[in-house]
Amino acid sequence: MNLQETKDRNETLFKKEFRERTEIPQCLPMQVDIEITTRCNLRCFTCPKTYSKEKGVHINRELFERFAQATFETARSVNLTGFGEPMLCPDFEYFFNKSVSAELEVGFITNGTLLSPSWLERFLQAKTHVFVSVDAATPQTSRLMRPQLDFDRLVQNLQLWNRLKAQNPDSKAHLRFNFVPTRKNVHELPGVIELAAKVGAERVEVLNMRLNDLAESARKESLVFHIPLARKWFGKAREKAEALNLDLILPPGFDTSVDDASAEEIARNVDTPVEVNLPGSKYPLACSAPWFRINVNIRGDVFPCCWYPFPMGNLVRENFDQIWHGEKYRKMRRRINTRFPHLGCKECLMIWGITAGMPEAIFRKEHLVDRMHTFLQKLRRNRLGFRKHSNE
């Protein structure tokens, strides 16, 4: 059986076992995320790293190889990303080549500062998904969001991608923008969409700001506290995207509640396979993460996704099968798509999570039993002294 046949068989198993909510699946994760560095060359307004004194580190090859050996043969895609700028990692080239040789689609989130001509050419020769964080359409606003960024140089790099892509029409590489809106920059979202269209980006995905570990001055800029402003500019952004025929993903819940129709739209458009939840469920989506993906951070801690706050195990101390089929994973698979999921899943801001990225909209609708369950979960977490990890 060749690599693609192995991956096809694993995908068939995943679809069956996610549908059946199998606790001990035969499938292995189809998407694997590994944090290869926690260092960054920027300090961005919306990033917890800006407000932390922790020094970044790079992953070691031994841990990467252990993870790759367990997952690459059956996976479809790998994200070489994490809480840092992945292209700063001295082994980025090695990790990229290893992933390509395993016939994986390689994705990573970058601030774009290191997108050299030689790297752009290499990305265009592989199945690469380059997610560039772009939080402004003008140098002036860019300086507010990312003071160290040379915005004009970033635009030049993106224009070069577009020219090289035109010379490689058969390329299977993709460029997308990630935009984190705040009160400071949301007015530039239509301009960012226009920039994306000019440089050949296929999608702009607007991501809710993660409030954990941010300074109060940054947290108060979240659009969660400025909903009328969000509605105004998200509406203009939607019009701009439609006019330019560009794919735009907006966080739900700002102009409407997360109803069945919007849940179905999310399920159709996001890359992660999700399902609309059963009728009557307070959670709009059924999350596939405990079957579909896995996330390993710089220390070897294993998580079911980039959001869930507590590790399933550690690859330095345990083997992969012990973790993937262990009790923590089994419990998560039992509970995640029920009425009483883990608190970490209830608080999820990811658009493909059970809340469709709007946990507050769900919390507001909870009845007494559900509110009590959430209260007890928070009480237990506080008593045990758990803290959310930052790993995206």
KOLNURO-243739 format. One record per residue (C-alpha): x, z, y. Coordinates in steps of 0.1 Angstrom, whole numbers, padded with zeros to 4 digits, always signed. Each point is the difference from the previous one (the first is absolute). Example, Ala and Ser with C-alpha at 12.3 -4.5 7.8 and 13.67 -1.06 7.14 Angstrom:
BEGIN
+0123+0078-0045
+0014-0007+0034
//
This chain:
BEGIN
+0000+0000+0000
+0015-0011+0033
-0001+0021+0032
-0031-0017+0015
-0019+0004-0033
+0009+0037+0000
-0012+0004+0035
-0032-0019-0008
-0007+0022-0030
+0006+0031+0022
-0024-0013+0027
-0027-0005-0026
+0004+0035-0013
-0001+0014+0036
-0033-0017+0008
-0016+0013-0032
+0013+0036+0003
-0008+0003+0037
-0035-0012-0007
-0003+0026-0028
+0018+0027+0019
+0024+0005-0029
+0019+0033+0003
+0030-0010-0021
+0004-0037+0006
+0021-0025-0019
+0005-0019+0032
+0030+0007+0022
-0002-0002+0038
-0003-0035+0014
+0014+0009+0034
+0030+0023+0004
+0012+0015+0033
+0034+0015+0003
+0015+0017+0030
+0035-0013+0004
+0009+0017+0032
-0012+0026+0025
+0023-0012+0028
-0012-0020+0029
+0016-0016+0031
-0031+0006+0022
-0020+0030+0011
-0036-0012+0004
-0028+0018+0019
-0023+0001-0030
+0026+0009-0027
+0005+0036-0013
+0038-0007-0002
+0002+0000+0038
-0011+0036+0000
+0021+0012-0030
+0035+0013-0001
+0006-0012-0036
+0028-0024-0006
-0008-0031-0020
+0016-0008-0034
+0002-0030-0023
-0012-0002-0036
+0027-0002-0027
+0002-0029-0024
-0005+0022-0031
-0034+0012+0011
-0010-0036+0009
+0011-0013-0033
-0019+0027-0019
-0032-0009+0018
+0006-0038-0003
+0006+0003-0038
-0033+0018-0004
-0022-0023+0021
+0015-0034+0010
-0008-0018-0032
-0037+0005+0003
-0005+0003+0038
-0011-0029+0023
+0015+0013+0032
+0024+0025+0015
+0001+0015+0035
+0035+0009+0011
-0012+0023+0027
-0005+0036+0010
+0006+0023+0029
+0027-0020+0016
+0013-0036+0007
+0007-0015-0034
+0024-0026+0012
+0024+0028+0011
+0005+0010-0036
+0035-0011-0011
-0014-0010-0034
-0030-0019+0014
+0015-0034-0011
+0006+0014-0035
-0035+0014-0003
-0015-0033+0014
+0019-0021-0025
-0009+0023-0029
-0037-0003+0009
+0001-0038+0004
+0017-0004-0034
-0028+0021-0016
-0025-0027+0014
-0016+0025+0023
-0016-0006+0034
+0022+0020+0024
-0016+0017+0030
+0014+0023+0026
-0010+0013+0035
+0026-0006+0026
+0003+0005+0038
+0016-0035+0001
+0032+0009+0016
+0022-0011-0029
-0018-0033-0008
+0031-0022+0002
-0001-0038-0005
+0017+0004-0034
-0025+0026-0012
-0030-0020+0012
+0012-0029-0020
+0003+0021-0031
-0034+0016+0004
-0015-0035+0003
+0015-0010-0033
-0017+0028-0019
-0035+0015-0004
+0006+0023+0030
-0026+0019+0020
+0015+0010+0033
-0021+0025+0019
+0013+0004+0036
-0012+0029+0020
-0010-0014+0034
-0016+0025+0024
+0001-0020+0032
-0004-0035+0014
+0022+0006+0031
+0034+0016+0007
-0015+0025+0023
-0024+0015-0026
+0027-0004-0027
+0022+0024+0019
-0027+0026+0000
-0005-0003-0038
+0036-0008-0011
+0025+0008+0027
+0030-0012-0019
-0015-0033-0011
+0012-0033+0016
-0034-0016+0001
+0012-0034+0011
+0025-0001-0029
-0028+0009-0024
-0022-0029+0012
+0030-0023-0004
+0004+0011-0036
-0037-0006-0007
+0002-0035+0017
+0029-0008-0023
-0020+0009-0030
-0027-0024+0011
+0025-0028+0004
+0016+0006-0033
-0034+0003-0018
-0009-0034+0014
+0031-0014-0016
-0010+0016-0033
-0036-0009-0004
+0000+0009-0037
+0013+0036+0007
-0020+0028-0016
+0011+0025+0026
-0025+0017+0023
+0003+0016+0035
-0025+0026+0011
-0002+0024+0029
-0008+0037-0001
-0014+0015+0033
-0006+0037+0006
-0024+0004+0029
+0000+0028+0025
-0014+0005+0035
+0033-0013+0013
+0001-0034-0017
-0034-0009-0015
-0007-0023+0030
+0028-0023-0012
-0015-0005-0035
-0015-0034+0010
+0035-0010+0013
+0016+0011-0033
-0025-0022-0019
+0009-0029+0023
+0038+0006-0007
-0007+0002-0037
-0017-0034+0001
+0029-0015+0019
+0027+0012-0024
-0018-0009-0032
-0012+0035-0011
-0030-0002-0023
-0016+0034+0007
-0001+0029+0025
-0008+0033-0017
-0010+0028+0024
+0009+0034-0015
-0013+0034+0010
+0026+0022+0015
+0011+0027-0024
-0002+0033+0019
+0021+0022-0023
+0033+0012+0014
-0006-0017+0034
+0005+0018+0033
-0032+0009+0018
+0008-0025+0027
-0002-0028-0026
-0029+0014-0020
-0023+0000+0030
+0006-0037+0005
-0017-0008-0034
-0031-0022+0004
-0019+0025-0021
-0003+0019+0033
-0007-0032+0020
-0027-0018-0020
-0016-0019+0029
+0034-0014+0009
+0006-0010-0037
-0034-0018-0001
+0008-0019+0031
+0033-0014-0010
-0007-0004-0037
-0029-0022+0011
+0023-0021+0021
+0025-0001-0028
-0026-0012-0024
-0010-0028+0024
+0036-0011+0004
+0007+0000-0037
-0031-0021-0007
+0010-0025+0027
+0035-0003-0014
-0012+0000-0037
+0023+0030-0007
-0007+0026-0026
-0007+0034+0017
-0005+0033-0018
-0014+0027+0023
-0005+0037-0011
-0037+0004-0007
-0023+0026+0016
+0007-0005+0037
-0029-0022+0008
-0022+0006-0031
-0001+0025-0029
+0017-0010-0032
-0031-0014-0017
-0004-0021-0032
+0006-0033+0019
+0032+0011+0016
+0012+0015-0033
-0006-0034-0017
+0019-0018+0028
+0030+0024-0005
-0001-0005-0038
+0002-0038+0006
+0028+0000+0025
+0025+0027-0009
+0029-0009-0023
-0005+0032-0021
-0028-0005-0025
-0028+0024+0008
-0037+0001-0009
-0031+0009+0020
-0010+0034-0013
-0032+0008-0019
-0032+0000+0020
-0006+0035+0014
+0036+0010+0001
+0012+0014+0033
+0033-0017-0004
-0003-0038+0007
+0028-0012-0022
+0013+0007-0035
+0038+0003+0002
+0023-0017-0026
+0033+0017+0011
+0004+0023-0031
-0001-0031-0022
+0013-0028+0023
+0030+0014+0019
+0027+0026+0001
+0022+0014+0028
+0034+0015-0003
+0018+0017+0029
+0036+0005+0008
+0002+0031-0021
-0016-0015-0031
-0034+0017+0005
-0028-0022-0014
-0033-0004+0018
-0030-0022-0008
+0001-0016+0034
+0016+0003+0035
-0026+0025+0011
-0007+0026-0027
+0018+0032+0010
+0013+0015-0033
+0023-0015-0026
-0010-0008-0036
+0035+0007-0011
+0037-0008+0007
+0020-0029-0015
+0032+0020+0002
-0013+0027-0023
-0026-0019-0021
-0004-0034-0016
-0025-0024+0013
-0024+0001-0030
-0002+0038+0003
-0012-0003+0036
-0023-0031-0003
-0018+0015-0030
+0003+0037+0011
-0027+0024+0008
+0002-0004+0038
-0006-0037-0002
-0027+0005-0026
-0018+0025+0022
+0002-0023+0030
-0015-0029-0020
-0028+0022-0011
-0009+0012+0035
+0010-0026+0026
-0032-0021-0001
-0024+0029-0005
-0019+0022+0024
+0028+0026+0001
+0034-0018+0004
+0032+0018+0010
+0002+0010+0037
+0029-0024+0005
-0023-0029-0010
-0028+0012+0022
+0024-0001+0030
+0014-0034-0008
+0005-0024+0030
+0008-0030-0021
-0027-0027+0003
+0000-0005-0038
-0005+0037-0007
-0033+0016-0010
-0008+0007+0037
+0008-0036+0011
+0024+0015+0025
-0025+0021+0018
-0001+0035-0015
-0016+0016+0031
-0030-0023-0004
-0004+0013-0036
+0005+0037+0010
-0027-0003+0026
-0026-0009-0026
+0008+0027-0025
-0027+0023-0012
+0004+0037-0007
+0015-0003-0035
+0024-0026+0010
+0010+0018+0032
+0006+0032-0020
+0021-0019-0025
+0022-0014+0028
+0003+0034+0016
+0012+0016-0032
+0025-0028-0006
+0014+0005+0035
+0001+0037-0005
+0019-0003-0032
+0025-0025+0015
+0007+0023+0029
+0005+0030-0022
+0024-0018-0022
+0019-0012+0030
-0001-0037-0009
+0010-0025+0026
-0007-0037+0000
+0030-0022-0006
+0008-0029+0023
+0008-0030-0022
-0012-0033+0015
//
